[in-house]
Amino acid sequence: MGNICRSPTAEGVFRHLVAERGLLDRIDVDSAGTHAYHVGEAPDRRAQTAAAKRGVSLSDIRARRVGLADFERFDFVLAMDRDNLNQLREQADASQRCKLHLFLDFSSGPESEVPDPYFGGATGFERVLDLVEDASRGLLETLMPRQD
């Protein structure tokens, strides 16, 4: 929504996994919000603290709003919840809507939405990380299946 909690956490975690696999030159990772509440701001300090405990830095990420160019630039445009997915559907051309998914569509768990931790405590940010790590692994497998 505002690009300071869930989506920058997902960006940081997914970028970290992509880097571990040596794929940063092949996979472009970015995040954006559906609203302009926090444009230019760093991720919420609680999100940064929780991610840092897991070895993921969010310090270089700055909030921005989704733009029409994002629907052209990216093969996947992922939303954290249905409300944001609906906002993206309204922005995207009909031909680009096939790129839209919920982030947790790539998760192995039963949840479909990443809960917004903004108004909660530290445990909410830990839960977001758990969900995002799982979905990030699933997304990476979708993009680059292992050739073991």
Buried (B, 14 or more C-beta within 10 A) or exposed (E): BBBBBBBBBBBBBBBBBBEEEEBEEEBEBBBBBBBEEBBEBBBBEBBBEBBEEEEBEBEEBBBBBBEEEBBEEBEBBBBBBEEBBEBBBEBBEEEBEEBBBBBBBBBEEEBEBBBBBBEEEEEBBBBBBBBBBBBBBBBBEEBEEEEE
